[in-house]
């Protein structure tokens, strides 16, 4: 396997034409696209469904980096945009403290067609019938840390989670406007806004 880099447009988004060309060229052995959504530069890729569609049409899967889920929760989700695999950084979006280097926690979510390939465990039945061997001695990862995120989700509820996302987006744009003139903002969305960060 090798990494094939796609071009970026002037606004920082994925060059969809370049992606389409490269996906078609490599369709016989296309494995996956890795995409961060919203992008690492803090903008929603307006063509994200087209991007994931191109990969699927050419036999690949889409891995979405869930590092920026604080701009999605309650508004959309990885499945809606066409992601097949996504990890969630609980230490960024779901209340896990991350000061001093840890703990980083990231459950991995997969689409139904990938469930059979999830890692197994020799003691506790996990994974699927085509699973790889265990990748951790603990079949549920750092489960005790996940209780913090579970409590956060329960306390906020669906409406509170959505509101939290809306505040993250509003705050990102407030900071962007306050810093205008002192710092250059390299990328914004089509309406001059930031998704978050």
Secondary structure, 3 states (H helix, E strand, C coil): CCCCCCCECCCCCECHHHHHHHHHHCCCCCCEEEEECCCCCCCCCCCHHHHHHHHHHCCCEEEEEECCHHHCCCCCCHHHHCCCEEEECHHHHCCCCCHHHCCCCCCEEECHHHHHHCCCCCCCCCCCCCCCCCCCCCCCCCHHHHHHHHHHHHHHHHHHHHHHHHHHHHHHHHHHHHHECCECCCCCCCCCCCCCC
